[in-house]
């Protein structure tokens, strides 16, 4: 998945998921806490892979991951207008109030507070990107 879209979350906590992402995520998908203060969105099949990978770790290494990802996970089915209800606890975690940025990040979608997303992008420098690209052999 790839791309970046700007949308507003409504007063009831509903967010429009772009058709491009809905097609790739499927009829039902999972939204959970993500890293850096955003939300992660997984298709059902990608969620199963994540869950299996976490559950294969020894409990000493997996318990915090299980608590973080699984306790906040919500199954979501878009309504006829392509909106999903983001649970209150997830809206609070990601500071989603009005302006939201939805991005495709390869195997998942991320939902960001737009101001937070802009701040994250400002931290990226051409030098840090060049270093990462060099490590990948580009």
C-alpha positions as CSV (number, residue, x, y, z in Angstrom):
1,X,0.0,0.0,0.0
2,X,1.2,3.5,-0.8
3,X,-0.1,7.0,-0.9
4,X,-1.1,9.8,1.5
5,X,-4.6,11.2,2.0
6,X,-6.0,14.0,4.2
7,X,-9.4,13.6,5.8
8,X,-11.3,14.9,8.8
9,X,-12.6,12.7,11.6
10,X,-16.2,13.6,12.4
11,X,-17.7,14.4,15.9
12,X,-18.8,10.7,16.2
13,X,-15.3,9.4,15.7
14,X,-15.9,8.2,12.1
15,X,-13.1,8.4,9.5
16,X,-13.3,8.0,5.8
17,X,-10.9,5.4,4.6
18,X,-9.9,6.0,0.9
19,X,-11.3,3.5,-1.6
20,X,-7.8,2.6,-2.7
21,X,-6.9,1.4,0.9
22,X,-10.3,-0.2,1.5
23,X,-9.8,-2.4,-1.7
24,X,-6.4,-3.6,-0.4
25,X,-7.5,-4.0,3.2
26,X,-10.7,-6.0,2.5
27,X,-14.2,-5.9,3.8
28,X,-13.0,-6.2,7.5
29,X,-9.7,-4.9,8.8
30,X,-8.1,-4.3,12.2
31,X,-7.0,-1.0,13.7
32,X,-4.7,-0.9,16.7
33,X,-2.1,1.2,18.4
34,X,0.9,1.9,16.3
35,X,4.4,3.2,16.9
36,X,5.3,6.9,17.2
37,X,1.7,7.8,18.3
38,X,-0.1,6.7,15.2
39,X,-2.6,3.9,14.5
40,X,-1.8,0.8,12.4
41,X,-4.4,-0.7,10.1
42,X,-4.0,-4.3,8.9
43,X,-5.9,-6.5,6.6
44,X,-7.3,-9.6,8.2
45,X,-4.6,-11.7,6.6
46,X,-1.7,-9.4,7.5
47,X,-3.1,-9.3,11.1
48,X,-2.9,-13.1,11.3
49,X,0.7,-13.0,10.2
50,X,1.5,-10.4,12.8
51,X,-0.3,-12.3,15.5
52,X,1.4,-15.6,14.6
53,X,4.8,-14.0,14.6
54,X,4.3,-12.4,18.0
55,X,2.8,-15.6,19.4
56,X,5.9,-17.6,18.3
57,X,8.2,-15.5,20.4
58,X,8.9,-16.7,24.0
59,X,6.4,-15.2,26.4
60,X,9.2,-13.2,28.0
61,X,9.6,-11.3,24.7
62,X,6.1,-11.4,23.5
63,X,3.9,-10.4,26.4
64,X,4.4,-6.6,26.1
65,X,3.9,-6.8,22.3
66,X,0.7,-8.8,22.9
67,X,-0.6,-6.3,25.4
68,X,0.3,-3.3,23.2
69,X,-1.2,-4.6,19.9
70,X,-3.9,-7.0,20.9
71,X,-5.6,-5.2,23.8
72,X,-6.3,-2.1,21.7
73,X,-7.2,-3.9,18.5
74,X,-10.6,-3.3,16.9
75,X,-12.3,-5.1,14.0
76,X,-13.6,-2.5,11.6
77,X,-16.1,-2.7,8.8
78,X,-16.6,0.4,6.6
79,X,-20.1,1.7,6.3
80,X,-21.8,2.5,3.0
81,X,-19.9,5.8,2.8
82,X,-16.5,4.2,3.4
83,X,-16.2,5.4,7.0
84,X,-15.1,3.4,10.1
85,X,-15.7,4.2,13.7
86,X,-12.3,4.7,15.4
87,X,-12.8,3.6,19.1
88,X,-12.4,6.4,21.7
89,X,-9.3,4.8,23.3
90,X,-7.5,4.7,19.9
91,X,-8.6,8.3,19.0
92,X,-7.1,9.4,22.4
93,X,-3.9,7.4,21.9
94,X,-3.2,8.9,18.4
95,X,-4.6,12.4,19.4
96,X,-7.1,12.3,16.5
97,X,-9.5,15.2,16.8
98,X,-10.1,16.7,13.4
99,X,-7.4,16.7,10.7
100,X,-6.1,13.2,10.0
101,X,-3.5,11.9,7.5
102,X,-3.9,8.4,6.2
103,X,-0.8,6.9,4.6
104,X,0.1,3.6,3.0
105,X,3.2,2.0,4.4
106,X,3.8,-1.2,2.3
107,X,1.9,-3.9,4.2
108,X,-0.2,-1.6,6.4
109,X,-2.0,1.7,6.6
110,X,-1.2,4.3,9.3
111,X,-3.6,6.9,10.6
112,X,-1.9,10.1,12.0
113,X,-2.9,13.3,13.7
114,X,-1.9,15.6,10.8
115,X,0.2,18.0,13.0
116,X,2.1,15.0,14.4
117,X,2.6,13.6,10.9
118,X,4.1,16.9,9.7
119,X,6.4,17.0,12.8
120,X,7.7,13.5,12.0
121,X,8.4,14.5,8.4
122,X,10.3,17.6,9.5
123,X,12.7,15.4,11.4
124,X,13.7,13.6,8.2
125,X,16.7,15.1,6.5
126,X,18.2,14.4,3.1
127,X,21.2,13.0,4.9
128,X,19.3,10.5,7.0
129,X,17.4,9.3,4.0
130,X,20.7,9.0,2.0
131,X,22.2,7.0,4.8
132,X,19.3,4.6,4.9
133,X,19.3,4.2,1.1
134,X,23.0,3.5,1.2
135,X,22.5,0.7,3.7
136,X,19.9,-0.8,1.4
137,X,22.4,-0.7,-1.5
138,X,20.8,2.2,-3.5
